[in-house]
Amino acid sequence: MILVPRPPLAPASLLTLPRYAYAVRARGGDASGGWVLAEGVARDREEGVAWLRAEALRLAVRLDPGSQSRWGRPPLVHEVPEGGPDAPTALRAFAEDWERLDTVRDLLAYGFPVALRFPDVRGAWYELAADPLPPDSTSGLRPIESPHCTAVTEVPALIADLARACTPLPGAAPVRRMLCALTVHASPEHVGAVRVLDRGAGAVWASFTDQLPPWRVRFMPPCSSSCKLYRDHPGRSPAPVPRSRLL
């Protein structure tokens, strides 16, 4: 996998660059040929980088589910010899390398195409790519679904009590487990709905991180008619946030 490093973009220079949409795709293959595994159109570079990262993690889990996976049992999976190429490890390393992701982000902002290839055992390979598109060429292309953040946390009893007490408005009971309601994001703060209120009045939201349980609870009305989070929320939200995301 080769990336051409470029200097970070200054905020002022971003204002002078054209805005691109990007055709994104994931492919896999071997000596006999290649196949498209997923593809779509990202609306901007942030969505493009988020898609590449989420797809890298998705492929890594499919290729190497780990010993605790229920479905990853012999003969569906088998050990491979050490010392050779290892695509799932390389895919995970890419997805967790924020400096490399920033390099991809800068390349896309300048209008350069990006292609990342991850070799695997027995000549197999996997590839992630993003190609800038002219503004008038995206009609008829299928937009991608923004990948959802998969962070999850338990809701402590104290947080559940605060979710009931912070507003007199009627609503559902607090959830016991809460998923992050954002799309994939670089910031450490996750947000989730502890308690959804009746008649679209909003929700009681809590913040948490991968290391810290929920620590802040606040009632907030909806951000807009197309966004069911709240005003000034961090990160990008799917619209609307499905109720099935509440566990």
C-alpha positions, -999 to +999 in steps of 0.1 A: +000+000+000+015+033-011+004+068-003+020+100-016+024+123+015+014+159+010+016+188+034-015+194+056-041+218+041-043+252+057-079+263+064-076+292+040-064+270+012-095+248+016-117+277+006-100+280-028-102+243-037-131+230-058-156+208-040-157+172-053-179+142-049-161+109-050-168+075-065-158+050-038-154+013-042-140-018-026-127-047-048-112-081-042-096-106-064-067-129-072-047-140-102-079-149-121-094-114-119-111-089-096-146-082-084-164-052-070-174-058-034-191-025-027-194+009-044-212+042-043-208+080-043-195+101-014-208+136-012-175+151+001-141+141+012-151+136+049-178+111+038-153+095+014-127+089+041-153+077+065-165+052+039-130+039+032-123+034+069-156+017+076-151-006+046-116-015+057-130-025+091-159-045+075-135-064+053-111-071+081-139-086+102-152-107+074-117-120+066-105-125+102-135-126+126-114-136+156-117-166+179-148-152+198-170-150+167-200-173+166-200-178+129-162-179+124-157-216+130-139-243+110-143-250+081-156-215+074-123-201+086-088-216+090-054-205+102-029-192+077+009-195+080+028-166+096+052-145+077+031-139+045+009-110+035-020-105+059-048-083+045-071-082+075-043-070+098-032-044+072-068-032+068-073-028+105-039-009+107-051+015+080-084+021+097-067+029+130-039+051+116-054+087+118-022+102+103-026+080+072-064+088+070-055+125+072-031+120+042-060+104+022-082+133+032-057+158+019-052+139-014-089+139-020-092+176-012-066+184-039-086+162-064-062+133-065-075+097-068-066+073-040-061+036-044-050+013-015-042-023-022-039-049+006-023-083-005-033-115+012-023-151+012-022-173-020-021-142-042-054-127-031-058-090-028-083-063-016-084-027-028-101+005-016-103+034-039-118+069-042-119+089-075-130+126-076-160+133-098-169+165-117-198+183-101-221+176-131-213+138-133-230+124-102-266+122-115-277+086-117-250+073-095-260+056-062-251+076-031-235+056-004-251+051+030-230+069+056-214+042+077-227+042+113-205+044+143-206+010+162-196+023+197-219+009+224-221+015+262-241+003+292-263+030+307-257+032+345-287+035+369-277+070+378-277+081+342-311+065+337-325+083+368-311+116+355-327+110+321-361+107+338-356+137+360-342+162+336-375+169+318-412+165+328-421+156+292-435+121+287-415+095+268-401+060+266-383+044+295-345+049+295-326+023+275-301-001+292-276-002+263-270+027+240-253+029+206-236+060+192-261+078+170-235+094+147-219+082+115-182+071+118-163+100+132-127+108+143-136+126+176-135+106+208-169+117+220-199+095+212-235+105+217-266+084+221-302+087+231-309+075+266-346+083+265-368+092+234-397+116+242-432+114+228-446+133+198-412+142+183-403+164+212-367+153+211-347+130+234-325+129+264-289+125+252-257+113+269-221+115+259-195+088+263-162+076+250-146+042+244-129+045+278-155+064+298-192+055+305-219+081+300-211+113+320-234+140+307-271+140+303-292+167+286-327+171+270-325+185+235-352+191+209-345+178+174-319+195+152-342+198+122-370+180+104-344+159+086-320+153+115-333+137+147-303+145+168-299+179+183-286+213+173-247+216+174-243+179+178-207+166+171-201+146+140-225+138+112-258+121+118-278+097+097-312+112+090-334+102+106-319+082+134-338+049+134-355+039+167-340+004+162-306+019+172-319+021+207-313-012+226 
